[in-house]
Amino acid sequence: MLEVKCNVGVTQRLMQGKWKLAIMYFLADKTYRFGELHRAMPNIRQGYLTQQLRELEKDGIVHREVYKQVPPKVEYSLTPIGLEFVPVIEEMEKWGGKYVELLKQMDDNDKDV
């Protein structure tokens, strides 16, 4: 059982991993098969994507649906609690855009000196 001392710390622990937020960002829009998700995120190694998906599944953030067919079909989607995190990701995206603009302005100001 997870020891709770700080809710922000709980969230931070769950989101540890370079790609977890990006995975959730993509899964917010639709269900993906593994290959589709990997193509959407070409910079992540296949093994690391698998690891991150397993951790998110273990933590109850991602649902993994296995279809009994040949060839095997596996789909990933966000669970209800994972979907509740989507507004946080959307706000992070907005903030990131504002921060990028600030960095550009700062860079432009440095060039003027």
N, C-alpha and C positions, 0 to 999 in steps of 0.2 A: 504494500500500500504506500502511496505517495505521501510523504510527510509535508504538510502545508504550513509554512511559516509566513509566506508572502505570496499573494495571488499573482503579482507580476513575476516573481521568481518561478512559480509553477508554469506560467505561460512561456517564460524564457527557456526553461528546461525542455518543455515540449517542442519548442521550435528550434532547439539546437540542431545544427546541421546546415551546411551551406545552402542546400537546395530545398529544404522543407517548405519555406514560404513560396518559392517559385512553383513547386509541385501543386500546392494548394491554390495558387493563383490560376493555374491552368484548369485544375479540376473544378474550380468555381463555376466555370462556364458550361462544362459538359462532362460526360463520362468518357474516359479514354481507355483504349487497349494499351498494353505496355509499349508496343512498337510506335504507336501514334504519339504517346507521351514522350518517348525518347526522341522522336523526330522533332517534336515541338521544342525540345530542350537539348540541342545537339552538343552542347559543351559539357554535359554530364556523362561520366563513364557509365556504361550499362550496369556494372556491378554496384556502383554507388547509388544509382537510381533504385535498384532493387532493394538495397539496404534501407534507404530513406523511406521507401514505400512500406516496407515491413515494419519499421519503427512507427510510422504514422498509423498503420493498421493496428499494431499492438496497443497504441495509445488511444484508439477509438476515434481517430480523426478521419481516417480513410477506410472505405469499405472495399473489399476485394471479392468480386463475384467470379467464380469458376464455373464455366459451362462444360458439361460432360459431352464432348463431341471430339471428333478427329478432323483436323488438328485441334488441340486444346485451345480454348478461348478464355481469356481472363480480362475482366474489365475493372477499372478503378474509378471510384467516385467518392465524394465527400459524404460523411455521415451527417446526421442532423446537427450534432455539436460542431462538426467541421464547417458546415454551412453557416453557423452562427458567427464564425470567425471571419467570414468573407468581408463584412463591412470594415473590419480592422485592416485587412489587407488593402482594401480600396482606399482607405484614409492614408495608409503608408505610401501607396502609389502617388496620391496627390501631394503629400508632403515631400516625397522624393523629387517630384517634378519641380516644386518650388525651390528645393535646395539646389538642384542642378542649375536653375536660373540664377540663383544667388552666386553660385560658383562662377558662372559665366560673367556676371557683372563684376565680380571681384577680379577675375582674370583681365577683363577689359580695362578696369581701373589701373591695374598694375602696368599694362601696356602704355597707358597715358602718361606715366611718370617718367 
